[in-house]
């Protein structure tokens, strides 16, 4: 069997290899996180993720996917409705001081 070559080989061959020499007077600093890693500049500023991981074969997860498809509603919309009903069921608003 012939050895496969990398798909990136032509692009890598056209760029000269440069070695970076450390600056003797430079001090080491911690890298700053990219702007996308901060909460305020994410894809949905002012919001946070609320979710869970399920086994794809879990009947509940499968029923959820089917329900979303048949009702043509987004997972986010269905989860928002389910959480609202769960809060109402346990009267969480009253129990935690929100009326």
C-alpha positions in Angstrom: 0.0 0.0 0.0 1.4 3.4 -1.0 1.9 6.0 1.7 -0.5 8.9 1.4 0.8 12.4 1.3 -0.7 15.2 3.4 -3.2 17.4 1.7 -1.4 20.4 3.3 2.0 19.4 1.8 1.8 21.9 -1.1 0.8 24.8 1.1 3.4 24.0 3.7 6.1 23.7 1.0 5.4 27.1 -0.4 5.9 28.9 3.0 9.5 29.3 4.2 10.2 27.8 7.7 11.1 30.5 10.2 12.4 29.9 13.6 11.5 32.4 16.2 14.4 33.5 18.4 13.5 34.3 21.9 14.1 38.0 22.9 16.6 38.0 25.7 15.1 41.0 27.4 11.5 39.8 27.2 9.5 38.6 30.2 7.1 35.8 30.1 3.4 36.8 30.5 0.3 34.7 30.6 -1.5 34.6 27.3 -4.7 36.6 27.1 -7.8 34.6 26.2 -9.4 35.3 22.8 -12.3 37.8 22.7 -14.7 34.9 21.9 -13.9 33.3 25.2 -15.4 36.1 27.3 -19.1 36.1 28.1 -19.8 39.7 26.9 -18.5 39.1 23.4 -19.8 35.6 22.7 -22.3 34.6 20.0 -25.2 35.3 22.4 -24.2 38.1 24.8 -26.2 38.4 28.0 -27.3 34.7 27.8 -25.9 31.5 29.2 -26.1 27.8 28.1 -28.5 25.5 29.9 -28.4 21.9 28.7 -27.6 18.3 29.3 -26.0 15.3 27.6 -28.0 12.2 26.9 -27.3 8.8 25.4 -28.6 9.0 21.8 -30.5 5.7 22.4 -32.2 7.1 25.5 -36.0 6.9 24.8 -36.5 10.4 26.3 -33.9 12.0 24.0 -35.3 10.2 21.0 -38.9 11.4 21.9 -37.6 14.9 22.3 -36.0 14.9 18.9 -39.1 13.5 17.3 -41.3 16.0 19.1 -39.1 18.9 17.9 -39.3 17.6 14.3 -43.0 17.0 14.2 -44.0 20.3 15.9 -41.3 22.2 13.9 -40.2 23.9 17.0 -36.6 24.5 18.0 -34.9 22.5 20.9 -34.5 25.9 22.7 -38.2 26.7 22.4 -39.2 23.2 23.7 -36.7 23.4 26.6 -37.9 26.8 27.6 -41.4 25.6 27.8 -40.4 22.5 29.7 -38.4 24.5 32.2 -41.2 26.9 32.7 -43.6 24.1 33.4 -41.1 22.5 35.8 -40.7 25.7 37.8 -44.5 26.1 38.0 -45.0 22.5 39.1 -42.7 22.9 42.1 -43.7 26.5 42.7 -40.1 27.5 42.6 -40.9 31.1 42.2 -42.6 31.2 45.6 -40.1 28.9 47.3 -37.1 31.0 46.3 -38.6 34.4 47.0 -39.8 35.5 43.6 -43.4 36.3 43.4 
